[in-house]
Amino acid sequence: MRIEDVTPETVRPVRRSLLVQSWHDLAFLHWAVPPAVVAPLLPRGTVPDTLDGVTYVGLIGFRMVRLGVLRGPGIPYLGTFCETNVRLYSVDARGRRAVVFRSLEAERLLPVLTAQVLLRLPYKWARMRLTRDGDVLRYTSRRRWPGPRGAASAMTVRVGAPVRQPTAVEHFVTARWGLHTRAWGRSLHLPNEHPRWPLHRAELLELDDELVTAAGLPAPAGPPVSVLYSPGVPVTFGAPDTLDRGRPPAG
């Protein structure tokens, strides 16, 4: 099965909206890892997505803004919160590239419980803060529930110049049009769409993180190979579908 191209905008538009939201003030940190490291952590029916023989672990901090259902206007208070996630990169038997979340810290308990119940997504309730001073942003998080309680992260980035032409790695880790997850005995693909990312390169000023290892991954060996910032995009998610049975393609 042919694996779809990495494209700056989706080639699979969402036909029926399940969720709407906006992502603001995103910091993307990524480390290259061998595919064998992450393969056991992916949902059945998927394999690691690779670029030049490696895959990536991402640590992404941002603000979720006005999360809502269907095509509604979004919930003003409960739907707006800080989030930090640890994610991997996957491909399924239909060649769809996606992300797999190993953890998603969020500061609102109700969205955490809802996502855990409906889609078994590994959301965690945390104390979180995002502050900005000019072109410097600081993201902090300390997990409340479930464990490991107290798992913390602090990262600070300085926003740099706009990205006119993303590198292959920058394109690979940001242009993603769905997520894979395992829920209720089934592996699922949940599509999304949003405008082309407005990206900036960024400088990592501080990183003190326990979330990557708390997600079952080895501690990063050295600094991230990619650090990016985006002011954000509006996002629409569609309804999930069950992954095709059968052997997925090689990543």
C-alpha positions as CSV (number, residue, x, y, z in Angstrom):
1,M,0.0,0.0,0.0
2,R,1.3,3.4,-1.0
3,I,2.0,5.8,2.0
4,E,0.5,9.2,1.4
5,D,2.7,12.2,0.8
6,V,3.5,14.6,3.5
7,T,1.5,17.7,2.4
8,P,1.2,21.2,3.9
9,E,-2.6,20.9,3.8
10,T,-4.8,17.8,4.1
11,V,-5.7,15.8,1.0
12,R,-8.5,14.2,3.1
13,P,-10.8,17.0,4.1
14,V,-13.1,16.4,7.1
15,R,-16.6,15.9,5.7
16,R,-18.5,15.9,9.0
17,S,-17.2,17.8,12.0
18,L,-17.0,16.0,15.4
19,L,-14.9,18.6,17.3
20,V,-13.7,22.1,16.7
21,Q,-10.9,23.9,18.5
22,S,-8.0,26.2,18.0
23,W,-4.3,25.7,19.0
24,H,-2.4,28.8,20.0
25,D,1.2,29.5,20.9
26,L,2.7,26.1,20.1
27,A,6.3,25.1,20.8
28,F,7.4,21.9,19.0
29,L,10.5,20.0,20.3
30,H,11.5,16.9,18.5
31,W,14.2,14.2,18.9
32,A,15.1,11.5,16.4
33,V,14.9,7.9,17.6
34,P,15.2,4.4,16.0
35,P,11.8,3.1,14.8
36,A,12.3,0.0,17.0
37,V,12.2,2.1,20.1
38,V,8.6,3.3,19.5
39,A,7.1,0.4,17.6
40,P,5.9,-1.5,20.7
41,L,4.1,1.7,21.9
42,L,1.9,2.2,18.8
43,P,-1.7,0.9,18.3
44,R,-2.2,-2.4,16.6
45,G,-2.4,-2.0,12.9
46,T,0.1,0.9,12.7
47,V,3.9,1.1,12.4
48,P,6.4,3.9,13.0
49,D,6.4,6.5,10.3
50,T,10.0,7.2,9.3
51,L,12.0,9.8,7.4
52,D,15.5,8.7,6.2
53,G,15.4,5.7,8.5
54,V,14.4,7.4,11.8
55,T,11.2,8.5,13.5
56,Y,10.6,11.2,16.0
57,V,9.4,11.8,19.6
58,G,7.7,15.2,20.0
59,L,7.1,17.3,23.1
60,I,4.6,20.0,22.2
61,G,3.3,22.7,24.5
62,F,0.4,25.1,23.6
63,R,-3.0,26.6,24.5
64,M,-6.2,24.8,23.5
65,V,-8.8,27.5,22.8
66,R,-12.6,27.1,22.7
67,L,-12.8,23.4,22.3
68,G,-16.3,22.5,21.1
69,V,-18.5,19.8,19.6
70,L,-19.7,19.6,15.9
71,R,-19.3,23.0,14.4
72,G,-20.4,25.0,17.4
73,P,-18.7,28.1,18.7
74,G,-16.7,26.3,21.3
75,I,-16.9,26.4,25.1
76,P,-15.4,29.6,26.5
77,Y,-14.0,28.5,29.9
78,L,-13.9,24.7,30.1
79,G,-12.8,24.6,26.5
80,T,-9.8,26.8,26.9
81,F,-6.7,25.5,28.7
82,C,-3.0,24.8,28.5
83,E,-1.9,21.4,27.2
84,T,1.4,19.6,26.7
85,N,1.7,16.3,24.9
86,V,4.2,13.6,24.1
87,R,3.6,12.2,20.7
88,L,4.9,9.7,18.1
89,Y,4.5,9.3,14.4
90,S,2.6,6.4,12.8
91,V,1.2,5.1,9.5
92,D,-1.6,2.6,9.0
93,A,-2.5,0.0,6.4
94,R,-4.2,2.6,4.2
95,G,-1.1,4.6,4.1
96,R,-2.5,7.4,6.3
97,R,0.2,9.2,8.3
98,A,-0.8,10.3,11.8
99,V,0.3,11.0,15.3
100,V,0.0,8.7,18.4
101,F,-0.2,10.4,21.8
102,R,1.6,8.8,24.7
103,S,0.3,11.5,27.1
104,L,-1.6,14.7,27.0
105,E,-1.4,17.0,30.0
106,A,-4.3,19.4,30.4
107,E,-5.4,21.8,33.1
108,R,-9.2,21.3,32.9
109,L,-10.4,18.1,34.5
110,L,-13.7,17.7,32.5
111,P,-12.0,17.5,29.1
112,V,-9.5,15.1,30.6
113,L,-12.3,12.7,31.8
114,T,-14.3,13.1,28.6
115,A,-11.4,12.2,26.3
116,Q,-10.4,9.3,28.5
117,V,-13.9,7.8,28.5
118,L,-14.9,8.4,24.8
119,L,-11.6,7.6,23.0
120,R,-9.3,6.3,25.7
121,L,-6.8,9.0,24.9
122,P,-4.1,9.2,27.6
123,Y,-5.1,12.7,29.0
124,K,-3.7,13.7,32.4
125,W,-4.9,16.4,34.7
126,A,-2.2,18.8,35.6
127,R,-1.3,22.2,37.0
128,M,-0.1,24.2,34.0
129,R,0.9,27.7,33.0
130,L,2.0,29.5,29.8
131,T,3.6,32.9,30.1
132,R,5.0,35.2,27.5
133,D,7.5,38.0,27.7
134,G,8.0,39.5,24.3
135,D,9.3,36.7,22.1
136,V,10.1,34.4,25.0
137,L,7.4,31.8,26.1
138,R,7.6,29.5,29.1
139,Y,5.5,26.3,29.5
140,T,5.2,24.6,32.9
141,S,3.2,21.5,33.9
142,R,3.0,19.3,37.0
143,R,0.7,16.2,36.9
144,R,-2.1,15.8,39.4
145,W,-3.9,12.7,38.2
146,P,-3.5,9.9,37.2
147,G,0.1,8.9,37.9
148,P,2.9,9.1,37.9
149,R,1.7,12.0,40.1
150,G,4.1,15.0,40.1
151,A,5.6,14.3,36.7
152,A,6.7,17.7,35.6
153,S,7.9,19.7,32.6
154,A,9.3,23.2,32.1
155,M,10.4,24.5,28.8
156,T,11.3,28.0,27.6
157,V,11.7,29.0,23.9
158,R,12.5,32.2,22.1
159,V,10.6,32.8,18.9
160,G,12.8,33.4,15.9
161,A,12.4,34.1,12.2
162,P,9.4,32.8,10.1
163,V,10.0,29.6,8.2
164,R,9.7,30.4,4.5
165,Q,10.5,26.9,3.4
166,P,10.3,24.1,6.0
167,T,13.0,21.5,6.0
168,A,12.0,17.8,5.4
169,V,12.0,17.2,9.1
170,E,10.0,20.3,10.0
171,H,7.5,19.3,7.3
172,F,7.4,15.7,8.5
173,V,6.7,16.5,12.2
174,T,4.0,19.2,11.7
175,A,2.0,18.3,8.6
176,R,-0.2,15.6,10.2
177,W,-3.8,15.0,9.3
178,G,-5.0,12.6,11.9
179,L,-4.3,10.6,15.0
180,H,-4.2,6.9,15.7
181,T,-5.4,5.5,19.0
182,R,-6.6,2.3,20.6
183,A,-10.1,2.4,22.3
184,W,-12.6,-0.2,23.3
185,G,-10.7,-3.1,21.7
186,R,-10.3,-1.4,18.3
187,S,-7.6,0.7,16.7
188,L,-9.0,3.9,15.3
189,H,-8.0,6.8,13.0
190,L,-9.4,10.2,13.8
191,P,-8.9,12.7,10.9
192,N,-8.3,16.4,11.3
193,E,-7.8,19.4,9.1
194,H,-6.5,23.0,9.5
195,P,-4.9,25.7,7.4
196,R,-1.2,25.5,6.5
197,W,1.0,26.0,9.6
198,P,2.5,29.4,10.1
199,L,5.9,28.3,11.5
200,H,8.8,30.1,13.1
201,R,12.2,28.6,14.1
202,A,12.8,28.9,17.8
203,E,15.6,28.7,20.3
204,L,15.3,26.4,23.3
205,L,16.4,28.3,26.4
206,E,15.4,25.9,29.1
207,L,14.2,22.3,29.3
208,D,13.6,20.3,32.5
209,D,11.2,17.5,31.5
210,E,9.9,14.3,33.0
211,L,7.0,13.7,30.7
212,V,8.9,11.9,27.9
213,T,10.2,9.3,30.3
214,A,6.8,9.1,32.1
215,A,5.3,8.2,28.7
216,G,7.4,5.1,28.6
217,L,10.2,6.5,26.3
218,P,13.9,6.7,26.9
219,A,15.2,10.0,28.1
220,P,16.3,12.1,25.1
221,A,19.9,11.8,24.2
222,G,21.0,15.4,23.8
223,P,19.2,18.5,22.6
224,P,16.2,18.3,20.2
225,V,17.0,18.2,16.5
226,S,14.1,20.6,15.8
227,V,12.6,23.5,17.7
228,L,9.7,25.3,16.2
229,Y,7.0,27.8,17.2
230,S,3.6,28.6,15.7
231,P,1.1,31.3,16.6
232,G,-1.6,28.6,15.9
233,V,-4.4,27.4,13.7
234,P,-8.1,26.6,13.9
235,V,-8.7,22.8,13.8
236,T,-11.6,20.5,12.9
237,F,-11.7,16.8,13.8
238,G,-13.9,14.3,12.1
239,A,-15.4,11.1,13.3
240,P,-13.1,8.1,13.9
241,D,-13.0,5.0,11.8
242,T,-11.7,1.5,12.5
243,L,-8.4,0.6,11.0
244,D,-8.4,-1.9,8.2
245,R,-7.6,-5.4,9.2
246,G,-4.4,-6.8,7.8
247,R,-0.7,-6.1,7.7
248,P,0.3,-2.5,7.8
249,P,3.0,-1.2,5.4
250,A,6.6,-1.0,6.4
251,G,7.3,2.5,7.8
